[in-house]
Amino acid sequence: MECGVISMALETIKKLLANYKHIDESLITRETTFESIGIDSLDTVDLVIDLEEAFHIIIERDETIETVGELVDIIDELSCQEG
């Protein structure tokens, strides 16, 4: 992913979450909390692994990520560092 291409990260996360939790993608926004869509800590580990593979990055497991937007920002920042 190119540095600063946040929309690609958001769309990828929305698709993963929608498929994982069987919900409509349109219900997921940057403000959506993982708790609000039933994502627990085990789900988060699976999601992070999938995102690391999709974006060729490594996300620190000790980071507290509560919203989709926070995750998008982290992916964007890491992609900028890698690129």
N, CA and C atoms as an extended XYZ file, in Angstrom:
249
Properties=species:S:1:pos:R:3:atomname:S:1:resname:S:1:resid:I:1 pbc="F F F"
N         0.841       -1.177        0.000 N   MET     1
C         0.000        0.000        0.000 CA  MET     1
C         0.879        1.230        0.000 C   MET     1
N         0.527        2.210       -0.779 N   GLU     2
C         1.281        3.454       -0.811 CA  GLU     2
C         1.036        4.232        0.474 C   GLU     2
N         2.047        4.974        0.851 N   CYS     3
C         1.946        5.832        2.023 CA  CYS     3
C         0.775        6.805        1.856 C   CYS     3
N        -0.079        6.874        2.870 N   GLY     4
C        -1.163        7.833        2.855 CA  GLY     4
C        -2.437        7.368        2.164 C   GLY     4
N        -2.505        6.134        1.741 N   VAL     5
C        -3.708        5.649        1.067 CA  VAL     5
C        -4.622        4.989        2.095 C   VAL     5
N        -5.252        5.842        2.896 N   ILE     6
C        -6.065        5.370        4.012 CA  ILE     6
C        -7.320        4.649        3.535 C   ILE     6
N        -7.925        5.086        2.448 N   SER     7
C        -9.187        4.482        2.009 CA  SER     7
C        -9.019        3.000        1.695 C   SER     7
N        -7.863        2.611        1.170 N   MET     8
C        -7.621        1.198        0.879 CA  MET     8
C        -7.600        0.375        2.165 C   MET     8
N        -6.958        0.896        3.201 N   ALA     9
C        -6.915        0.199        4.486 CA  ALA     9
C        -8.315        0.096        5.075 C   ALA     9
N        -9.066        1.179        5.009 N   LEU    10
C       -10.421        1.177        5.558 CA  LEU    10
C       -11.292        0.158        4.844 C   LEU    10
N       -11.252        0.145        3.531 N   GLU    11
C       -12.075       -0.802        2.769 CA  GLU    11
C       -11.674       -2.257        3.070 C   GLU    11
N       -10.377       -2.515        3.195 N   THR    12
C        -9.909       -3.861        3.497 CA  THR    12
C       -10.381       -4.297        4.878 C   THR    12
N       -10.265       -3.414        5.855 N   ILE    13
C       -10.705       -3.722        7.221 CA  ILE    13
C       -12.208       -3.958        7.250 C   ILE    13
N       -12.957       -3.106        6.558 N   LYS    14
C       -14.414       -3.264        6.527 CA  LYS    14
C       -14.803       -4.629        5.950 C   LYS    14
N       -14.144       -5.027        4.859 N   LYS    15
C       -14.446       -6.327        4.244 CA  LYS    15
C       -14.115       -7.475        5.193 C   LYS    15
N       -12.951       -7.403        5.822 N   LEU    16
C       -12.560       -8.462        6.762 CA  LEU    16
C       -13.543       -8.567        7.918 C   LEU    16
N       -13.889       -7.430        8.510 N   LEU    17
C       -14.814       -7.442        9.641 CA  LEU    17
C       -16.207       -7.914        9.234 C   LEU    17
N       -16.677       -7.440        8.092 N   ALA    18
C       -18.000       -7.827        7.615 CA  ALA    18
C       -18.072       -9.330        7.378 C   ALA    18
N       -17.036       -9.878        6.760 N   ASN    19
C       -17.014      -11.322        6.525 CA  ASN    19
C       -16.862      -12.099        7.827 C   ASN    19
N       -16.021      -11.590        8.714 N   TYR    20
C       -15.723      -12.291        9.966 CA  TYR    20
C       -16.938      -12.334       10.885 C   TYR    20
N       -17.666      -11.222       10.961 N   LYS    21
C       -18.817      -11.131       11.871 CA  LYS    21
C       -20.167      -11.208       11.158 C   LYS    21
N       -20.145      -11.444        9.847 N   HIS    22
C       -21.382      -11.583        9.060 CA  HIS    22
C       -22.299      -10.381        9.245 C   HIS    22
N       -21.713       -9.198        9.039 N   ILE    23
C       -22.490       -7.967        9.111 CA  ILE    23
C       -22.275       -7.170        7.830 C   ILE    23
N       -23.145       -6.208        7.595 N   ASP    24
C       -23.070       -5.368        6.399 CA  ASP    24
C       -21.898       -4.393        6.523 C   ASP    24
N       -21.080       -4.330        5.472 N   GLU    25
C       -19.932       -3.413        5.448 CA  GLU    25
C       -20.336       -1.973        5.710 C   GLU    25
N       -21.524       -1.588        5.253 N   SER    26
C       -21.949       -0.193        5.390 CA  SER    26
C       -22.146        0.212        6.851 C   SER    26
N       -22.237       -0.763        7.745 N   LEU    27
C       -22.400       -0.466        9.166 CA  LEU    27
C       -21.059       -0.149        9.841 C   LEU    27
N       -19.967       -0.364        9.140 N   ILE    28
C       -18.637       -0.174        9.716 CA  ILE    28
C       -18.051        1.145        9.214 C   ILE    28
N       -17.692        2.011       10.168 N   THR    29
C       -17.091        3.303        9.845 CA  THR    29
C       -15.794        3.453       10.643 C   THR    29
N       -15.101        4.538       10.437 N   ARG    30
C       -13.887        4.811       11.219 CA  ARG    30
C       -14.198        4.885       12.708 C   ARG    30
N       -15.404        5.322       13.050 N   GLU    31
C       -15.789        5.496       14.450 CA  GLU    31
C       -16.265        4.207       15.108 C   GLU    31
N       -16.483        3.158       14.334 N   THR    32
C       -16.972        1.886       14.866 CA  THR    32
C       -15.952        1.317       15.845 C   THR    32
N       -16.444        0.955       17.036 N   THR    33
C       -15.555        0.291       17.995 CA  THR    33
C       -15.631       -1.206       17.749 C   THR    33
N       -14.538       -1.884       18.040 N   PHE    34
C       -14.526       -3.329       17.868 CA  PHE    34
C       -15.509       -3.977       18.834 C   PHE    34
N       -15.624       -3.422       20.018 N   GLU    35
C       -16.562       -3.944       21.011 CA  GLU    35
C       -18.006       -3.884       20.492 C   GLU    35
N       -18.343       -2.788       19.791 N   SER    36
C       -19.721       -2.604       19.327 CA  SER    36
C       -20.144       -3.636       18.275 C   SER    36
N       -19.176       -4.249       17.596 N   ILE    37
C       -19.525       -5.271       16.602 CA  ILE    37
C       -19.134       -6.674       17.065 C   ILE    37
N       -18.834       -6.780       18.363 N   GLY    38
C       -18.604       -8.101       18.939 CA  GLY    38
C       -17.222       -8.681       18.710 C   GLY    38
N       -16.218       -7.824       18.475 N   ILE    39
C       -14.847       -8.288       18.293 CA  ILE    39
C       -14.174       -8.334       19.659 C   ILE    39
N       -13.765       -9.531       20.091 N   ASP    40
C       -13.072       -9.653       21.368 CA  ASP    40
C       -11.563       -9.754       21.140 C   ASP    40
N       -10.808       -9.967       22.193 N   SER    41
C        -9.346       -9.961       22.074 CA  SER    41
C        -8.829      -11.085       21.177 C   SER    41
N        -9.459      -12.243       21.217 N   LEU    42
C        -9.048      -13.349       20.347 CA  LEU    42
C        -9.336      -13.014       18.884 C   LEU    42
N       -10.506      -12.432       18.639 N   ASP    43
C       -10.846      -11.992       17.279 CA  ASP    43
C        -9.836      -10.964       16.778 C   ASP    43
N        -9.412      -10.072       17.673 N   THR    44
C        -8.471       -9.027       17.300 CA  THR    44
C        -7.146       -9.621       16.836 C   THR    44
N        -6.686      -10.656       17.519 N   VAL    45
C        -5.432      -11.308       17.125 CA  VAL    45
C        -5.563      -11.866       15.711 C   VAL    45
N        -6.670      -12.549       15.434 N   ASP    46
C        -6.903      -13.092       14.090 CA  ASP    46
C        -6.960      -11.981       13.044 C   ASP    46
N        -7.648      -10.906       13.369 N   LEU    47
C        -7.778       -9.771       12.453 CA  LEU    47
C        -6.411       -9.151       12.167 C   LEU    47
N        -5.629       -8.939       13.209 N   VAL    48
C        -4.308       -8.333       13.042 CA  VAL    48
C        -3.421       -9.206       12.155 C   VAL    48
N        -3.465      -10.504       12.356 N   ILE    49
C        -2.669      -11.420       11.524 CA  ILE    49
C        -3.078      -11.291       10.063 C   ILE    49
N        -4.388      -11.271        9.807 N   ASP    50
C        -4.876      -11.122        8.424 CA  ASP    50
C        -4.425       -9.789        7.818 C   ASP    50
N        -4.465       -8.721        8.605 N   LEU    51
C        -4.074       -7.403        8.110 CA  LEU    51
C        -2.575       -7.312        7.884 C   LEU    51
N        -1.798       -7.937        8.754 N   GLU    52
C        -0.344       -7.954        8.562 CA  GLU    52
C         0.010       -8.631        7.242 C   GLU    52
N        -0.682       -9.717        6.950 N   GLU    53
C        -0.433      -10.415        5.684 CA  GLU    53
C        -0.887       -9.576        4.493 C   GLU    53
N        -2.037       -8.933        4.619 N   ALA    54
C        -2.583       -8.147        3.510 CA  ALA    54
C        -1.716       -6.929        3.185 C   ALA    54
N        -1.147       -6.293        4.214 N   PHE    55
C        -0.414       -5.047        4.008 CA  PHE    55
C         1.097       -5.197        4.160 C   PHE    55
N         1.558       -6.409        4.448 N   HIS    56
C         2.998       -6.672        4.594 CA  HIS    56
C         3.637       -5.766        5.647 C   HIS    56
N         2.985       -5.736        6.829 N   ILE    57
C         3.472       -4.926        7.942 CA  ILE    57
C         3.438       -5.778        9.210 C   ILE    57
N         3.990       -5.247       10.294 N   ILE    58
C         3.894       -5.902       11.599 CA  ILE    58
C         3.281       -4.897       12.566 C   ILE    58
N         2.151       -5.280       13.154 N   ILE    59
C         1.442       -4.423       14.100 CA  ILE    59
C         1.801       -4.890       15.506 C   ILE    59
N         2.243       -3.964       16.338 N   GLU    60
C         2.599       -4.292       17.716 CA  GLU    60
C         1.365       -4.802       18.455 C   GLU    60
N         1.504       -5.940       19.094 N   ARG    61
C         0.365       -6.546       19.800 CA  ARG    61
C         0.014       -5.828       21.103 C   ARG    61
N         0.927       -4.995       21.606 N   ASP    62
C         0.657       -4.313       22.859 CA  ASP    62
C        -0.079       -2.987       22.678 C   ASP    62
N        -0.335       -2.606       21.425 N   GLU    63
C        -1.066       -1.370       21.178 CA  GLU    63
C        -2.544       -1.568       21.521 C   GLU    63
N        -3.131       -0.559       22.138 N   THR    64
C        -4.558       -0.588       22.435 CA  THR    64
C        -5.285        0.057       21.263 C   THR    64
N        -6.046       -0.758       20.567 N   ILE    65
C        -6.780       -0.285       19.393 CA  ILE    65
C        -8.262       -0.531       19.664 C   ILE    65
N        -9.029        0.555       19.734 N   GLU    66
C       -10.438        0.423       20.083 CA  GLU    66
C       -11.387        0.661       18.918 C   GLU    66
N       -10.944        1.438       17.922 N   THR    67
C       -11.842        1.754       16.809 CA  THR    67
C       -11.216        1.357       15.477 C   THR    67
N       -12.060        1.237       14.483 N   VAL    68
C       -11.600        0.942       13.125 CA  VAL    68
C       -10.670        2.057       12.651 C   VAL    68
N       -11.001        3.294       12.941 N   GLY    69
C       -10.181        4.424       12.524 CA  GLY    69
C        -8.777        4.381       13.109 C   GLY    69
N        -8.667        3.986       14.379 N   GLU    70
C        -7.343        3.873       14.996 CA  GLU    70
C        -6.512        2.817       14.270 C   GLU    70
N        -7.151        1.713       13.911 N   LEU    71
C        -6.450        0.649       13.198 CA  LEU    71
C        -6.022        1.114       11.806 C   LEU    71
N        -6.898        1.825       11.120 N   VAL    72
C        -6.565        2.369        9.800 CA  VAL    72
C        -5.354        3.294        9.899 C   VAL    72
N        -5.345        4.152       10.905 N   ASP    73
C        -4.233        5.096       11.079 CA  ASP    73
C        -2.917        4.365       11.349 C   ASP    73
N        -2.974        3.310       12.148 N   ILE    74
C        -1.775        2.527       12.447 CA  ILE    74
C        -1.246        1.855       11.171 C   ILE    74
N        -2.150        1.287       10.396 N   ILE    75
C        -1.745        0.629        9.147 CA  ILE    75
C        -1.134        1.660        8.196 C   ILE    75
N        -1.756        2.832        8.100 N   ASP    76
C        -1.234        3.873        7.230 CA  ASP    76
C         0.162        4.307        7.677 C   ASP    76
N         0.336        4.514        8.965 N   GLU    77
C         1.641        4.923        9.496 CA  GLU    77
C         2.713        3.846        9.230 C   GLU    77
N         2.370        2.594        9.496 N   LEU    78
C         3.320        1.512        9.281 CA  LEU    78
C         3.654        1.355        7.805 C   LEU    78
N         2.677        1.552        6.946 N   SER    79
C         2.912        1.451        5.507 CA  SER    79
C         3.859        2.550        5.041 C   SER    79
N         3.734        3.728        5.635 N   CYS    80
C         4.627        4.838        5.302 CA  CYS    80
C         6.050        4.520        5.730 C   CYS    80
N         6.207        3.866        6.876 N   GLN    81
C         7.539        3.508        7.364 CA  GLN    81
C         8.177        2.442        6.486 C   GLN    81
N         7.351        1.501        6.025 N   GLU    82
C         7.862        0.400        5.198 CA  GLU    82
C         8.246        0.882        3.806 C   GLU    82
N         7.464        1.862        3.291 N   GLY    83
C         7.660        2.318        1.933 CA  GLY    83
C         8.809        3.238        1.834 C   GLY    83
